[in-house]
């Protein structure tokens, strides 16, 4: 019998909020150099959003 990993109920919404915040930070990168560090990973954010959408379903 295999044991399934059960994640806490707050885990998936936290990932979604973090991904949304990183996306917004990437668009605000022109005003602050720290936020500009997030602008280089927009493709990764898009793929992550697709994976999270599939996980939600």
PDB file of N, CA, C and O in Angstrom:
ATOM      1  N   UNK A   1       0.847  -1.179   0.000  1.00  0.00           N
ATOM      2  CA  UNK A   1       0.000   0.000   0.000  1.00  0.00           C
ATOM      3  C   UNK A   1       0.890   1.239   0.000  1.00  0.00           C
ATOM      4  O   UNK A   1       1.804   1.357   0.816  1.00  0.00           O
ATOM      5  N   UNK A   2       0.621   2.136  -0.900  1.00  0.00           N
ATOM      6  CA  UNK A   2       1.401   3.368  -0.959  1.00  0.00           C
ATOM      7  C   UNK A   2       0.718   4.453  -0.142  1.00  0.00           C
ATOM      8  O   UNK A   2      -0.508   4.540  -0.072  1.00  0.00           O
ATOM      9  N   UNK A   3       1.538   5.254   0.455  1.00  0.00           N
ATOM     10  CA  UNK A   3       1.019   6.379   1.229  1.00  0.00           C
ATOM     11  C   UNK A   3       1.074   7.629   0.367  1.00  0.00           C
ATOM     12  O   UNK A   3       2.081   7.904  -0.285  1.00  0.00           O
ATOM     13  N   UNK A   4       0.000   8.372   0.372  1.00  0.00           N
ATOM     14  CA  UNK A   4      -0.067   9.600  -0.416  1.00  0.00           C
ATOM     15  C   UNK A   4       0.336  10.777   0.451  1.00  0.00           C
ATOM     16  O   UNK A   4       0.016  10.851   1.637  1.00  0.00           O
ATOM     17  N   UNK A   5       1.035  11.678  -0.173  1.00  0.00           N
ATOM     18  CA  UNK A   5       1.434  12.902   0.505  1.00  0.00           C
ATOM     19  C   UNK A   5       0.243  13.843   0.550  1.00  0.00           C
ATOM     20  O   UNK A   5      -0.307  14.206  -0.490  1.00  0.00           O
ATOM     21  N   UNK A   6      -0.149  14.232   1.731  1.00  0.00           N
ATOM     22  CA  UNK A   6      -1.283  15.141   1.890  1.00  0.00           C
ATOM     23  C   UNK A   6      -0.742  16.500   2.319  1.00  0.00           C
ATOM     24  O   UNK A   6      -0.146  16.649   3.386  1.00  0.00           O
ATOM     25  N   UNK A   7      -0.967  17.477   1.462  1.00  0.00           N
ATOM     26  CA  UNK A   7      -0.495  18.827   1.738  1.00  0.00           C
ATOM     27  C   UNK A   7      -1.521  19.587   2.568  1.00  0.00           C
ATOM     28  O   UNK A   7      -2.716  19.303   2.492  1.00  0.00           O
ATOM     29  N   UNK A   8      -1.064  20.544   3.351  1.00  0.00           N
ATOM     30  CA  UNK A   8      -2.015  21.355   4.124  1.00  0.00           C
ATOM     31  C   UNK A   8      -2.940  22.145   3.198  1.00  0.00           C
ATOM     32  O   UNK A   8      -2.596  22.428   2.051  1.00  0.00           O
ATOM     33  N   UNK A   9      -4.103  22.491   3.710  1.00  0.00           N
ATOM     34  CA  UNK A   9      -5.099  23.181   2.886  1.00  0.00           C
ATOM     35  C   UNK A   9      -4.671  24.599   2.503  1.00  0.00           C
ATOM     36  O   UNK A   9      -5.208  25.164   1.550  1.00  0.00           O
ATOM     37  N   UNK A  10      -3.738  25.167   3.211  1.00  0.00           N
ATOM     38  CA  UNK A  10      -3.294  26.524   2.914  1.00  0.00           C
ATOM     39  C   UNK A  10      -2.179  26.557   1.871  1.00  0.00           C
ATOM     40  O   UNK A  10      -1.793  27.637   1.424  1.00  0.00           O
ATOM     41  N   UNK A  11      -1.660  25.408   1.479  1.00  0.00           N
ATOM     42  CA  UNK A  11      -0.482  25.359   0.614  1.00  0.00           C
ATOM     43  C   UNK A  11      -0.754  25.875  -0.797  1.00  0.00           C
ATOM     44  O   UNK A  11      -0.007  26.716  -1.297  1.00  0.00           O
ATOM     45  N   UNK A  12      -1.794  25.394  -1.435  1.00  0.00           N
ATOM     46  CA  UNK A  12      -2.100  25.789  -2.815  1.00  0.00           C
ATOM     47  C   UNK A  12      -2.492  27.267  -2.928  1.00  0.00           C
ATOM     48  O   UNK A  12      -2.002  27.949  -3.828  1.00  0.00           O
ATOM     49  N   UNK A  13      -3.354  27.783  -2.052  1.00  0.00           N
ATOM     50  CA  UNK A  13      -3.643  29.228  -2.139  1.00  0.00           C
ATOM     51  C   UNK A  13      -2.411  30.101  -1.892  1.00  0.00           C
ATOM     52  O   UNK A  13      -2.286  31.176  -2.479  1.00  0.00           O
ATOM     53  N   UNK A  14      -1.510  29.648  -1.033  1.00  0.00           N
ATOM     54  CA  UNK A  14      -0.284  30.403  -0.787  1.00  0.00           C
ATOM     55  C   UNK A  14       0.592  30.438  -2.035  1.00  0.00           C
ATOM     56  O   UNK A  14       1.186  31.469  -2.350  1.00  0.00           O
ATOM     57  N   UNK A  15       0.674  29.321  -2.741  1.00  0.00           N
ATOM     58  CA  UNK A  15       1.414  29.305  -4.006  1.00  0.00           C
ATOM     59  C   UNK A  15       0.802  30.245  -5.028  1.00  0.00           C
ATOM     60  O   UNK A  15       1.523  30.934  -5.749  1.00  0.00           O
ATOM     61  N   UNK A  16      -0.507  30.279  -5.097  1.00  0.00           N
ATOM     62  CA  UNK A  16      -1.191  31.162  -6.051  1.00  0.00           C
ATOM     63  C   UNK A  16      -0.956  32.630  -5.729  1.00  0.00           C
ATOM     64  O   UNK A  16      -0.705  33.435  -6.626  1.00  0.00           O
ATOM     65  N   UNK A  17      -1.037  32.976  -4.457  1.00  0.00           N
ATOM     66  CA  UNK A  17      -0.797  34.369  -4.051  1.00  0.00           C
ATOM     67  C   UNK A  17       0.657  34.751  -4.302  1.00  0.00           C
ATOM     68  O   UNK A  17       0.936  35.858  -4.762  1.00  0.00           O
ATOM     69  N   UNK A  18       1.577  33.852  -4.005  1.00  0.00           N
ATOM     70  CA  UNK A  18       2.993  34.133  -4.252  1.00  0.00           C
ATOM     71  C   UNK A  18       3.304  34.304  -5.720  1.00  0.00           C
ATOM     72  O   UNK A  18       4.072  35.189  -6.096  1.00  0.00           O
ATOM     73  N   UNK A  19       2.716  33.466  -6.553  1.00  0.00           N
ATOM     74  CA  UNK A  19       2.920  33.586  -7.990  1.00  0.00           C
ATOM     75  C   UNK A  19       2.323  34.882  -8.527  1.00  0.00           C
ATOM     76  O   UNK A  19       2.919  35.531  -9.387  1.00  0.00           O
ATOM     77  N   UNK A  20       1.158  35.258  -8.029  1.00  0.00           N
ATOM     78  CA  UNK A  20       0.537  36.520  -8.451  1.00  0.00           C
ATOM     79  C   UNK A  20       1.383  37.713  -8.023  1.00  0.00           C
ATOM     80  O   UNK A  20       1.566  38.658  -8.789  1.00  0.00           O
ATOM     81  N   UNK A  21       1.895  37.666  -6.801  1.00  0.00           N
ATOM     82  CA  UNK A  21       2.738  38.766  -6.322  1.00  0.00           C
ATOM     83  C   UNK A  21       4.022  38.868  -7.145  1.00  0.00           C
ATOM     84  O   UNK A  21       4.451  39.972  -7.480  1.00  0.00           O
ATOM     85  N   UNK A  22       4.634  37.739  -7.473  1.00  0.00           N
ATOM     86  CA  UNK A  22       5.853  37.767  -8.274  1.00  0.00           C
ATOM     87  C   UNK A  22       5.586  38.333  -9.668  1.00  0.00           C
ATOM     88  O   UNK A  22       6.423  39.049 -10.219  1.00  0.00           O
ATOM     89  N   UNK A  23       4.433  38.018 -10.233  1.00  0.00           N
ATOM     90  CA  UNK A  23       4.080  38.549 -11.547  1.00  0.00           C
ATOM     91  C   UNK A  23       3.909  40.066 -11.492  1.00  0.00           C
ATOM     92  O   UNK A  23       4.412  40.780 -12.359  1.00  0.00           O
ATOM     93  N   UNK A  24       3.210  40.553 -10.486  1.00  0.00           N
ATOM     94  CA  UNK A  24       3.018  42.004 -10.334  1.00  0.00           C
ATOM     95  C   UNK A  24       4.354  42.690 -10.073  1.00  0.00           C
ATOM     96  O   UNK A  24       4.611  43.764 -10.617  1.00  0.00           O
ATOM     97  N   UNK A  25       5.205  42.087  -9.252  1.00  0.00           N
ATOM     98  CA  UNK A  25       6.524  42.664  -8.988  1.00  0.00           C
ATOM     99  C   UNK A  25       7.339  42.772 -10.273  1.00  0.00           C
ATOM    100  O   UNK A  25       8.076  43.739 -10.464  1.00  0.00           O
ATOM    101  N   UNK A  26       7.207  41.785 -11.150  1.00  0.00           N
ATOM    102  CA  UNK A  26       7.925  41.835 -12.420  1.00  0.00           C
ATOM    103  C   UNK A  26       7.496  42.998 -13.282  1.00  0.00           C
ATOM    104  O   UNK A  26       8.326  43.607 -13.957  1.00  0.00           O
ATOM    105  N   UNK A  27       6.210  43.322 -13.272  1.00  0.00           N
ATOM    106  CA  UNK A  27       5.736  44.458 -14.058  1.00  0.00           C
ATOM    107  C   UNK A  27       6.097  45.796 -13.414  1.00  0.00           C
ATOM    108  O   UNK A  27       6.158  46.810 -14.109  1.00  0.00           O
ATOM    109  N   UNK A  28       6.334  45.819 -12.124  1.00  0.00           N
ATOM    110  CA  UNK A  28       6.713  47.058 -11.438  1.00  0.00           C
ATOM    111  C   UNK A  28       8.224  47.257 -11.389  1.00  0.00           C
ATOM    112  O   UNK A  28       8.707  48.157 -10.702  1.00  0.00           O
ATOM    113  N   UNK A  29       8.968  46.436 -12.104  1.00  0.00           N
ATOM    114  CA  UNK A  29      10.418  46.473 -12.060  1.00  0.00           C
ATOM    115  C   UNK A  29      11.057  47.738 -12.575  1.00  0.00           C
ATOM    116  O   UNK A  29      12.207  48.020 -12.239  1.00  0.00           O
ATOM    117  N   UNK A  30      10.363  48.499 -13.368  1.00  0.00           N
ATOM    118  CA  UNK A  30      10.981  49.720 -13.898  1.00  0.00           C
ATOM    119  C   UNK A  30      11.122  50.801 -12.829  1.00  0.00           C
ATOM    120  O   UNK A  30      11.842  51.776 -13.042  1.00  0.00           O
ATOM    121  N   UNK A  31      10.454  50.653 -11.688  1.00  0.00           N
ATOM    122  CA  UNK A  31      10.518  51.678 -10.650  1.00  0.00           C
ATOM    123  C   UNK A  31      11.455  51.332  -9.506  1.00  0.00           C
ATOM    124  O   UNK A  31      11.781  52.202  -8.697  1.00  0.00           O
ATOM    125  N   UNK A  32      11.893  50.091  -9.419  1.00  0.00           N
ATOM    126  CA  UNK A  32      12.769  49.703  -8.318  1.00  0.00           C
ATOM    127  C   UNK A  32      13.639  48.550  -8.792  1.00  0.00           C
ATOM    128  O   UNK A  32      13.148  47.641  -9.460  1.00  0.00           O
ATOM    129  N   UNK A  33      14.920  48.573  -8.456  1.00  0.00           N
ATOM    130  CA  UNK A  33      15.827  47.541  -8.948  1.00  0.00           C
ATOM    131  C   UNK A  33      15.548  46.187  -8.295  1.00  0.00           C
ATOM    132  O   UNK A  33      15.785  45.149  -8.912  1.00  0.00           O
ATOM    133  N   UNK A  34      15.050  46.183  -7.061  1.00  0.00           N
ATOM    134  CA  UNK A  34      14.732  44.914  -6.403  1.00  0.00           C
ATOM    135  C   UNK A  34      13.550  44.246  -7.116  1.00  0.00           C
ATOM    136  O   UNK A  34      13.556  43.032  -7.324  1.00  0.00           O
ATOM    137  N   UNK A  35      12.550  45.028  -7.485  1.00  0.00           N
ATOM    138  CA  UNK A  35      11.414  44.482  -8.212  1.00  0.00           C
ATOM    139  C   UNK A  35      11.809  44.065  -9.629  1.00  0.00           C
ATOM    140  O   UNK A  35      11.184  43.182 -10.215  1.00  0.00           O
ATOM    141  N   UNK A  36      12.842  44.697 -10.175  1.00  0.00           N
ATOM    142  CA  UNK A  36      13.304  44.347 -11.512  1.00  0.00           C
ATOM    143  C   UNK A  36      13.879  42.932 -11.555  1.00  0.00           C
ATOM    144  O   UNK A  36      13.926  42.322 -12.624  1.00  0.00           O
ATOM    145  N   UNK A  37      14.308  42.409 -10.432  1.00  0.00           N
ATOM    146  CA  UNK A  37      14.814  41.039 -10.388  1.00  0.00           C
ATOM    147  C   UNK A  37      13.721  40.022 -10.721  1.00  0.00           C
ATOM    148  O   UNK A  37      14.021  38.920 -11.179  1.00  0.00           O
ATOM    149  N   UNK A  38      12.474  40.380 -10.498  1.00  0.00           N
ATOM    150  CA  UNK A  38      11.359  39.481 -10.807  1.00  0.00           C
ATOM    151  C   UNK A  38      10.966  39.515 -12.285  1.00  0.00           C
ATOM    152  O   UNK A  38      10.232  38.639 -12.743  1.00  0.00           O
ATOM    153  N   UNK A  39      11.437  40.502 -13.031  1.00  0.00           N
ATOM    154  CA  UNK A  39      10.982  40.665 -14.412  1.00  0.00           C
ATOM    155  C   UNK A  39      11.630  39.679 -15.380  1.00  0.00           C
ATOM    156  O   UNK A  39      11.191  39.572 -16.524  1.00  0.00           O
ATOM    157  N   UNK A  40      12.645  38.972 -14.955  1.00  0.00           N
ATOM    158  CA  UNK A  40      13.364  38.073 -15.849  1.00  0.00           C
ATOM    159  C   UNK A  40      12.755  36.679 -15.920  1.00  0.00           C
ATOM    160  O   UNK A  40      13.224  35.846 -16.695  1.00  0.00           O
ATOM    161  N   UNK A  41      11.731  36.408 -15.137  1.00  0.00           N
ATOM    162  CA  UNK A  41      11.179  35.057 -15.040  1.00  0.00           C
ATOM    163  C   UNK A  41       9.716  34.983 -15.454  1.00  0.00           C
ATOM    164  O   UNK A  41       8.986  34.123 -14.962  1.00  0.00           O
ATOM    165  N   UNK A  42       9.275  35.857 -16.340  1.00  0.00           N
ATOM    166  CA  UNK A  42       7.859  35.880 -16.717  1.00  0.00           C
ATOM    167  C   UNK A  42       7.419  34.601 -17.406  1.00  0.00           C
ATOM    168  O   UNK A  42       6.275  34.178 -17.239  1.00  0.00           O
ATOM    169  N   UNK A  43       8.287  33.982 -18.168  1.00  0.00           N
ATOM    170  CA  UNK A  43       7.934  32.716 -18.824  1.00  0.00           C
ATOM    171  C   UNK A  43       7.770  31.620 -17.777  1.00  0.00           C
ATOM    172  O   UNK A  43       6.866  30.791 -17.882  1.00  0.00           O
ATOM    173  N   UNK A  44       8.628  31.612 -16.781  1.00  0.00           N
ATOM    174  CA  UNK A  44       8.516  30.638 -15.690  1.00  0.00           C
ATOM    175  C   UNK A  44       7.215  30.859 -14.926  1.00  0.00           C
ATOM    176  O   UNK A  44       6.553  29.898 -14.535  1.00  0.00           O
ATOM    177  N   UNK A  45       6.848  32.114 -14.713  1.00  0.00           N
ATOM    178  CA  UNK A  45       5.591  32.412 -14.023  1.00  0.00           C
ATOM    179  C   UNK A  45       4.392  31.921 -14.835  1.00  0.00           C
ATOM    180  O   UNK A  45       3.419  31.417 -14.273  1.00  0.00           O
ATOM    181  N   UNK A  46       4.466  32.068 -16.143  1.00  0.00           N
ATOM    182  CA  UNK A  46       3.361  31.614 -16.991  1.00  0.00           C
ATOM    183  C   UNK A  46       3.221  30.094 -16.929  1.00  0.00           C
ATOM    184  O   UNK A  46       2.109  29.582 -16.796  1.00  0.00           O
ATOM    185  N   UNK A  47       4.328  29.372 -17.024  1.00  0.00           N
ATOM    186  CA  UNK A  47       4.266  27.909 -16.921  1.00  0.00           C
ATOM    187  C   UNK A  47       3.799  27.470 -15.538  1.00  0.00           C
ATOM    188  O   UNK A  47       3.042  26.508 -15.410  1.00  0.00           O
ATOM    189  N   UNK A  48       4.246  28.167 -14.516  1.00  0.00           N
ATOM    190  CA  UNK A  48       3.812  27.837 -13.158  1.00  0.00           C
ATOM    191  C   UNK A  48       2.313  28.067 -12.993  1.00  0.00           C
ATOM    192  O   UNK A  48       1.630  27.282 -12.335  1.00  0.00           O
ATOM    193  N   UNK A  49       1.805  29.133 -13.584  1.00  0.00           N
ATOM    194  CA  UNK A  49       0.367  29.404 -13.508  1.00  0.00           C
ATOM    195  C   UNK A  49      -0.427  28.310 -14.205  1.00  0.00           C
ATOM    196  O   UNK A  49      -1.491  27.913 -13.728  1.00  0.00           O
ATOM    197  N   UNK A  50       0.085  27.817 -15.337  1.00  0.00           N
ATOM    198  CA  UNK A  50      -0.598  26.718 -16.027  1.00  0.00           C
ATOM    199  C   UNK A  50      -0.595  25.444 -15.191  1.00  0.00           C
ATOM    200  O   UNK A  50      -1.598  24.733 -15.134  1.00  0.00           O
ATOM    201  N   UNK A  51       0.518  25.157 -14.551  1.00  0.00           N
ATOM    202  CA  UNK A  51       0.582  23.971 -13.693  1.00  0.00           C
ATOM    203  C   UNK A  51      -0.349  24.094 -12.491  1.00  0.00           C
ATOM    204  O   UNK A  51      -1.010  23.126 -12.114  1.00  0.00           O
ATOM    205  N   UNK A  52      -0.403  25.272 -11.894  1.00  0.00           N
ATOM    206  CA  UNK A  52      -1.295  25.478 -10.756  1.00  0.00           C
ATOM    207  C   UNK A  52      -2.763  25.396 -11.183  1.00  0.00           C
ATOM    208  O   UNK A  52      -3.602  24.897 -10.433  1.00  0.00           O
ATOM    209  N   UNK A  53      -3.067  25.881 -12.373  1.00  0.00           N
ATOM    210  CA  UNK A  53      -4.447  25.791 -12.879  1.00  0.00           C
ATOM    211  C   UNK A  53      -4.827  24.327 -13.067  1.00  0.00           C
ATOM    212  O   UNK A  53      -5.948  23.928 -12.750  1.00  0.00           O
ATOM    213  N   UNK A  54      -3.899  23.527 -13.582  1.00  0.00           N
ATOM    214  CA  UNK A  54      -4.179  22.106 -13.724  1.00  0.00           C
ATOM    215  C   UNK A  54      -4.325  21.404 -12.389  1.00  0.00           C
ATOM    216  O   UNK A  54      -5.117  20.471 -12.257  1.00  0.00           O
ATOM    217  N   UNK A  55      -3.562  21.851 -11.396  1.00  0.00           N
ATOM    218  CA  UNK A  55      -3.654  21.262 -10.054  1.00  0.00           C
ATOM    219  C   UNK A  55      -4.993  21.611  -9.405  1.00  0.00           C
ATOM    220  O   UNK A  55      -5.575  20.807  -8.678  1.00  0.00           O
ATOM    221  N   UNK A  56      -5.469  22.825  -9.683  1.00  0.00           N
ATOM    222  CA  UNK A  56      -6.767  23.240  -9.134  1.00  0.00           C
ATOM    223  C   UNK A  56      -7.904  22.378  -9.682  1.00  0.00           C
ATOM    224  O   UNK A  56      -8.860  22.070  -8.970  1.00  0.00           O
ATOM    225  N   UNK A  57      -7.790  21.995 -10.944  1.00  0.00           N
ATOM    226  CA  UNK A  57      -8.843  21.201 -11.554  1.00  0.00           C
ATOM    227  C   UNK A  57      -8.738  19.789 -11.055  1.00  0.00           C
ATOM    228  O   UNK A  57      -9.536  18.936 -11.443  1.00  0.00           O
TER     229      UNK A  57
END
